[in-house]
Amino acid sequence: MQSAKIKLTADNFPDWRAALEAEAKALGLAKIGIAEAALDDAHHRRLSEWVESGAHGDMDWMESRIAERAQPQTLWPDVKSAIVLGMSYAPDKDPMRLAQARDHGRISVYAQGTDYHKTFKKALKNLARWVVETTGSEVKVFVDTAPVSEKPLAAKAGLGWQGKHTNLVSTSHGSWLFLGAIYTSAELPADTAETDHCGSCTACQDVCPTHAFPAPYRLDARACISFLTIENKGPIPHQYRRAMGNHIYGCDDCLAVCPWNKFAGAAQRNKAYLPRAELAAPDLASLLAMDDAAFREIFAGSPIKRTGRSRMVRNSLIAAGNSGNTGYIPQICALLNDDSGIVRGAAIWALGEIDPERFAREHAARASQETDPAVQAEWMR
């Protein structure tokens, strides 16, 4: 049951706030906080330095609208407050359990269920309507679809703090929160920012397979497996391939080892994010066999669909190369003929890892005929 609509006045904010939280809970939202819609100059400076260093990789959208990410009023001059929301996707199994299951790929927990964009945005739109009706203010809703710095705003609103892995950590929900925001023209009393509770812990830094953290609270996206498997459009850089293991879409390692996750549980998870069986522990052989139609069928309704078949097969070939399983050789060799250059290149690498002799024979037959420079480089490594 949803909460009653309490009109906000100068005297009844506590009652209105309680009703807002009840409404959010009824809509499946796990955490809520309010912040002044302004970020300090230090955030702008850190963001600018991060982009200038190139640590964002080829995520050009980070650079093109950096001013709007740095300051909410740049995106919408009328915004006064940000209502920041968290929706739990806490897993019921250890995300690290498949680390040695070399015939299965590992998909990040957030992508094993329904696409969070639709579920979360629907809840936020419903809550935003409630805010409009009770405050008379204008609102805008954001769920990973606009240049909004959700994590700094969430920390300022008291949902948690940005941990040494740069992601938000909550004392009640650990690392497993999707974040979204309702910008409003109403000037609302702000919550107290959460204190950093990382202390001397370095678990997230120590576990990273590719050493993507040059320092605590700093991420080099170019080395991050989540970036490499999802955002990166080209070949996976050679220095990270073996470290990727069987990660084929995203990586939860730095999140999974966070001690604060002991307070998070699947009972808090929104039911929309229940993992689909075929995505919880996908079979590499099936993934290597995918054509475009099969890819669309398997990943329908999943955020993975936006990555496309070529990148997913590329990632699966890296995992196959790391498996040491010679049973994949026929599929790998078939993919040497793939239309996609990034697939052919990954197949060359995987074959070389599993069967150097077969690699040598295929090299003699194919290398001189290859026209893609990136794929030629794979043959000549």
ZIBEL-V782564 format. One record per backbone hydrogen bond with DSSP energy under -1.0 kcal/mol. CO is the residue of the C=O (numbers start at 1). NH is the residue of the N-H. If there is no record, write none. Layout:
<<CO;NH> <CO;NH>>
//
This chain:
<<12;16> <13;17> <14;18> <15;19> <16;20> <17;21> <18;22> <19;23> <20;24> <21;25> <22;26> <23;27> <24;29> <25;28> <31;86> <33;84> <34;191> <35;82> <36;38> <40;44> <41;45> <42;46> <43;47> <44;48> <45;49> <46;50> <47;51> <48;52> <49;53> <50;55> <51;54> <54;57> <55;221> <56;59> <58;60> <59;62> <60;64> <63;66> <65;69> <66;70> <67;71> <71;74> <72;76> <76;79> <80;37> <81;184> <82;35> <83;182> <84;33> <85;180> <86;30> <86;31> <87;178> <88;270> <94;97> <96;99> <98;101> <100;102> <101;104> <103;284> <106;248> <106;249> <108;111> <109;112> <112;276> <115;119> <116;120> <117;121> <118;122> <119;123> <120;124> <121;125> <122;126> <123;127> <124;128> <125;129> <126;130> <127;131> <128;132> <129;133> <130;134> <131;135> <132;136> <134;8> <138;185> <140;183> <142;181> <146;148> <148;150> <149;153> <150;154> <151;155> <152;156> <153;157> <154;159> <155;158> <155;194> <161;169> <163;166> <164;217> <167;163> <169;161> <170;174> <173;176> <174;170> <176;89> <178;87> <180;85> <181;142> <182;83> <183;140> <184;80> <184;81> <198;201> <202;206> <203;207> <212;220> <215;218> <220;223> <221;224> <224;228> <225;229> <226;230> <227;232> <237;240> <238;241> <240;244> <242;245> <244;247> <246;106> <249;108> <252;256> <253;257> <255;258> <258;261> <259;262> <260;263> <261;264> <265;268> <266;269> <270;273> <271;274> <272;114> <276;279> <276;280> <282;105> <283;287> <284;288> <287;290> <291;295> <292;296> <293;297> <294;298> <295;299> <299;302> <301;115> <302;305> <303;306> <304;307> <308;312> <309;313> <310;314> <311;315> <312;316> <313;317> <314;318> <315;319> <316;320> <317;321> <318;322> <325;328> <326;329> <328;332> <329;333> <330;334> <331;335> <333;336> <334;337> <335;338> <340;344> <341;345> <342;346> <343;347> <344;348> <345;349> <346;350> <347;351> <348;352> <349;353> <350;354> <351;355> <355;359> <356;360> <357;361> <358;362> <359;363> <360;364> <361;365> <362;366> <363;367> <366;369> <372;376> <373;377> <374;378> <375;379> <376;380>>
//
